[in-house]
Amino acid sequence: MNAGNAGNAVEVRGLNKHFKAHHAVVDVDFDVPAGGSLGIVGESGSGKTTIARMLVGLERPSSGTIEVMGRDRSAPARGAKERGRRARELQIVFQDPYTSLDPSQSARAAVEEVLRHHGRDLSLTQELVDQVGLTERQASARPRDLSGGQRQRVAIARALAASPKVLILDEAVSALDVSIQAQVLNLLTDIRAQTGIAYLLISHDLAVVRQLCDTVLVLRRGRVVEQGDCATVLDAPAQEYTRALREAVPVPGWAVTA
Ligand SMILES: Nc1ncnc2c1ncn2[C@@H]1O[C@H](COP(=O)(O)OP(=O)(O)OP(=O)(O)O)[C@@H](O)[C@H]1O
């Protein structure tokens, strides 16, 4: 275990990412408590997705440390066994499940594949399908025959099949209509209450963060400008940038003019 708080599912310290001359993530520190929920907000290009990609291992940090469940993952996983263990610690759901789901696979087959990969009982398939609220027909359908909200439920079921301790939701509800978004947010709230999973939510939408998160971190040009309880930061922001984020109605690709 690490020297930090054993109650944290994720601990990030001094995290930096350079893309050639561009310093995309600058000295970022944060924790996600076990079973907790942290939102990362910031304008387009502020470094949110780069942080998520470093946590999952899709990008390597230039410097700094990332610990998930007390284990360092700043360096790439060595071998299949470690990759499997990391996948059981942390999973990610992206904005567009259409690109992350296999077009030839039904929801049921996608969930079974992950259960098999992690040596879990295939009889859990039905439980996961029920947990995310897919009907029998939807569970047997290919992604192209499902709506955006249904596909996102499949992506969530597939991620949960690995029984992760942490789920990263990278703009996972941004592409959904407001009413479908509300359903998926309720589902995510219920799943956290039932399983004790921790969330790291990346979102342009402060209302989404407010609904799902206990704490929030505000990023600007790769730096943390403010972090704390959602209620404190979003209701009474100390920083002008956070006030501007709160007052704008952000959409993907949007930027604060400052
Ligand atoms: N592979 C890469 N090579 C070069 N620059 C990159 C790369 N990935 C990201 N960047 C740059 O790093 C910065 C942060 O990008 P990132 O995608 O993390 O921002 P974001 O906050 O997630 O933005 P958005 O909300 O628009 O998705 C941007 O300026 C981006 O252009």
The ligand as an ORCA input file, in Angstrom:
! r2SCAN-3c Opt
* xyz 0 1
  N      -2.134     13.058    -28.527
  C      -2.023     14.390    -28.433
  N      -1.055     15.055    -29.085
  C      -0.922     16.389    -28.976
  N      -1.717     17.174    -28.228
  C      -2.724     16.572    -27.567
  C      -2.931     15.153    -27.633
  N      -4.010     14.850    -26.854
  C      -4.452     16.012    -26.341
  N      -3.683     17.050    -26.767
  C      -3.838     18.463    -26.386
  O      -3.846     18.551    -24.977
  C      -4.808     19.493    -24.529
  C      -5.805     18.829    -23.592
  O      -6.641     17.956    -24.362
  P      -7.807     17.107    -23.698
  O      -8.405     16.263    -24.757
  O      -7.281     16.426    -22.490
  O      -8.809     18.266    -23.249
  P     -10.312     18.141    -22.716
  O     -10.390     19.028    -21.527
  O     -10.662     16.712    -22.523
  O     -11.107     18.777    -23.934
  P     -12.577     18.429    -24.513
  O     -13.522     18.839    -23.444
  O     -12.675     19.284    -25.739
  O     -12.589     16.962    -24.800
  C      -5.454     20.075    -25.773
  O      -4.810     21.300    -26.084
  C      -5.178     19.030    -26.834
  O      -5.103     19.618    -28.121
*
